[in-house]
Amino acid sequence: MNLINSLLDKLDNRDIKKITTVVLHHTVLSPTLDITDVAAFEMNKFGFLTVGYNCYIKKVDDYYWEAQQGRPINKLPAAQYGFNAEGYAIAVGGNYEPGATTFDTTISPGMISAVVGQIHALREHYPWIKYLIGHRDIADMKKKLGKNPSDYATLCPGQTLYDQLGNIRKMTGLLEMPS
């Protein structure tokens, strides 16, 4: 039994009909890591039972990126504090904050294609999912609800990847979350 599936029975279930939004993340880890490596990192650093994301987009080579299954959609992710029940978490390997120097953080057509393909596949089965946001947007959403936004503050998914949200929305038909 692999690292991802070995503890699934211990994860909280969720009502998939309540999922309305795809939340885009970056891992700030090497984009070539496998999801089992990301899971091991999150288990060691954060004490998670397994990977926190529902889907992980991994760089295979300079042109090809692939989607790897994380937590099943019916299991509560541990990826966007305060928005796990409503959000399907897609993480792209890498760090897309300007000035990051740990590895190549170029946005490639293959990466965007993998994200778009994953969203299309997701919406084939779950057409009620309507929105796409960056992880950082949750702080603004919570502030509007009277919550302390610093509890949710993050730069994720990095400005370079965040700047692609409009293009990804156009390619997938997902909408920006209403204000």
Backbone hydrogen bonds, N-H to C=O, Kabsch-Sander energy under -0.5 kcal/mol:
donor,donor_aa,acceptor,acceptor_aa,energy
6,S,2,N,-1.8
8,L,5,N,-1.1
10,K,7,L,-1.8
11,L,8,L,-1.5
14,R,74,N,-2.1
16,I,14,R,-0.8
18,K,15,D,-1.9
19,I,16,I,-1.3
20,T,18,K,-0.6
20,T,86,E,-1.9
21,T,86,E,-1.9
22,V,131,Y,-3.0
23,V,21,T,-0.5
23,V,88,Y,-2.6
24,L,22,V,-0.6
24,L,133,I,-2.8
25,H,90,I,-2.7
27,T,92,V,-1.8
28,V,94,G,-3.1
33,L,30,S,-1.5
37,D,34,D,-0.9
38,V,34,D,-1.7
39,A,35,I,-2.7
40,A,36,T,-2.1
41,F,37,D,-2.2
42,E,38,V,-2.6
43,M,39,A,-2.6
44,N,40,A,-2.3
45,K,41,F,-3.1
46,F,42,E,-2.1
47,G,42,E,-0.6
47,G,43,M,-0.9
48,F,42,E,-1.4
54,N,89,A,-1.5
55,C,89,A,-2.0
56,Y,68,Q,-2.5
57,I,91,A,-3.3
58,K,56,Y,-0.6
58,K,66,E,-3.0
59,K,31,P,-3.1
60,V,58,K,-0.5
60,V,64,Y,-2.7
61,D,64,Y,-1.8
66,E,58,K,-2.7
68,Q,56,Y,-3.1
70,G,54,N,-3.0
71,R,53,Y,-3.1
75,K,72,P,-2.3
76,L,12,D,-3.0
78,A,52,G,-1.6
83,F,80,Q,-2.7
87,G,83,F,-1.3
88,Y,21,T,-2.8
89,A,87,G,-0.6
90,I,23,V,-2.4
90,I,88,Y,-0.6
91,A,55,C,-2.6
91,A,89,A,-0.5
92,V,25,H,-2.1
93,G,57,I,-2.8
94,G,29,L,-0.7
100,A,97,E,-2.0
108,S,106,T,-0.6
112,I,108,S,-2.2
113,S,109,P,-2.6
114,A,110,G,-2.0
115,V,111,M,-2.3
116,V,112,I,-2.9
117,G,113,S,-2.8
118,Q,114,A,-2.1
119,I,115,V,-2.2
120,H,116,V,-2.6
121,A,117,G,-2.4
122,L,118,Q,-2.4
123,R,119,I,-2.7
124,E,120,H,-1.5
125,H,121,A,-0.9
125,H,122,L,-0.7
126,Y,122,L,-2.0
129,I,126,Y,-1.8
130,K,20,T,-1.9
130,K,128,W,-0.6
131,Y,20,T,-2.1
132,L,175,L,-2.4
133,I,22,V,-2.5
135,H,24,L,-2.1
136,R,156,C,-2.1
137,D,134,G,-1.9
138,I,135,H,-1.6
139,A,136,R,-0.9
140,D,136,R,-0.6
141,M,137,D,-2.0
142,K,138,I,-2.6
143,K,139,A,-2.1
144,K,140,D,-1.9
145,L,141,M,-0.7
145,L,142,K,-0.5
146,G,143,K,-1.9
147,K,142,K,-2.7
151,D,148,N,-1.6
152,Y,149,P,-1.7
153,A,149,P,-0.6
158,G,155,L,-2.5
160,T,96,Y,-2.4
161,L,96,Y,-0.6
162,Y,158,G,-2.8
163,D,159,Q,-2.4
164,Q,161,L,-1.6
165,L,162,Y,-1.8
168,I,164,Q,-2.5
169,R,165,L,-2.7
170,K,166,G,-2.0
171,M,167,N,-2.0
172,T,168,I,-1.4
173,G,169,R,-2.4
175,L,130,K,-3.1
